[in-house]
């Protein structure tokens, strides 16, 4: 893939991922309430699982049809879909609202879930 096509693919993937992240966040807030940032937790777990699966799949088949879409899917879609910056902002917001305990739970729950989801995604690729 040429350089300009790779940049375009990353941009398109990022736009789609970000739009989907926003939609998931709105649905999660409507369904689960706004007391806890469920939407960001959900997208980061799903995105971690997906990127783990993609990384393992692409490393096993670097010349496959799927590998041609690596910039679109990994840097683009997964990069746009997941968000560490929003996680940071939401954690800070919880502290500012006087809920440091909930902020700490958010941190303690999020990081292991993200790492675990990446491992699950990687393992799922092995069964393919």
C-alpha positions in Angstrom: 0.0 0.0 0.0 1.4 3.4 -0.9 2.1 5.9 1.8 -0.8 8.2 1.0 -3.2 5.3 0.8 -2.1 4.1 4.2 -2.7 7.6 5.7 -6.1 7.8 4.1 -6.9 4.3 5.5 -5.9 5.3 9.0 -8.0 8.5 8.7 -11.1 6.6 7.5 -10.7 3.9 10.1 -10.2 6.4 12.8 -13.3 8.3 11.8 -15.4 5.1 11.8 -14.0 3.9 15.1 -14.5 7.3 16.8 -18.1 7.5 15.5 -18.8 4.0 16.8 -17.2 4.8 20.1 -19.4 7.9 20.5 -22.5 5.8 19.7 -21.6 3.1 22.2 -21.0 5.7 24.9 -24.4 7.2 24.3 -26.1 3.8 24.3 -24.3 2.8 27.5 -25.1 6.1 29.2 -28.8 5.7 28.3 -28.9 2.1 29.4 -26.7 2.1 32.4 -26.7 5.7 33.6 -23.9 8.3 33.9 -22.7 7.5 37.5 -19.9 5.4 36.0 -18.2 5.8 32.6 -19.4 2.4 31.2 -19.2 3.5 27.6 -15.4 4.1 27.7 -14.8 0.9 29.7 -16.8 -1.1 27.2 -15.1 0.3 24.0 -11.7 0.0 25.6 -12.3 -3.7 26.5 -13.8 -4.5 23.1 -11.0 -2.6 21.3 -8.3 -4.3 23.3 -9.7 -7.7 22.4 -10.0 -6.7 18.7 -6.4 -5.3 18.5 -5.1 -8.4 20.3 -6.8 -10.6 17.8 -5.7 -8.5 14.8 -2.0 -8.4 16.0 -1.9 -12.1 16.4 -3.7 -12.9 13.2 -1.6 -10.5 11.2 1.7 -11.8 12.7 0.7 -15.3 11.6 -0.3 -14.3 8.1 1.7 -11.1 7.2 0.9 -11.5 3.4 -2.8 -12.3 3.8 -5.7 -10.2 2.4 -6.4 -9.0 5.9 -2.8 -7.7 6.3 -3.5 -5.3 3.5 -6.0 -3.6 5.8 -3.7 -3.3 8.8 -3.5 0.5 8.7 -7.2 0.8 8.4 -8.0 -1.7 11.2 -5.2 -1.4 13.7 -4.0 2.2 13.7 -7.3 3.6 12.2 -10.3 1.8 13.6 -8.9 0.5 16.9 -7.0 3.7 17.5 -10.2 5.7 16.9 -12.5 3.3 18.8 -10.5 3.1 22.0 -9.5 6.0 24.0 -7.0 6.5 26.8 -7.4 10.3 26.8 -11.2 10.1 27.6 -10.5 7.5 30.3 -8.0 10.0 31.9 -10.5 12.9 31.6 -13.4 10.8 33.1 -11.2 9.7 36.0 -10.2 13.3 36.7 -13.9 14.3 36.5 -14.9 11.6 39.0 -12.3 13.0 41.4 -13.5 16.6 40.9 -17.0 15.4 41.6 -15.9 14.2 45.0 -16.0 10.5 44.0 -12.3 9.5 44.3 -13.3 6.0 45.4 -15.2 5.5 42.1 -12.3 6.9 40.2 -9.9 4.5 41.9 -12.3 1.6 41.1 -12.4 2.7 37.5 -8.6 2.7 37.3 -8.2 -0.7 39.1 -10.9 -2.4 37.0 -10.0 -0.8 33.6 -6.4 -1.7 33.2 -6.6 -5.4 34.0 -9.7 -5.7 31.8 -8.0 -4.1 28.9 -4.9 -6.3 29.2 -7.1 -9.4 29.7 -9.2 -8.5 26.7 -6.0 -8.2 24.5 -4.9 -11.6 25.7 -8.3 -13.1 24.9 -8.2 -11.6 21.4 -4.7 -12.9 20.9 -5.8 -16.4 22.0 -8.9 -16.3 19.8 -6.7 -15.8 16.8 -4.8 -18.9 17.7 -7.9 -21.0 17.3 -8.5 -19.8 13.7 
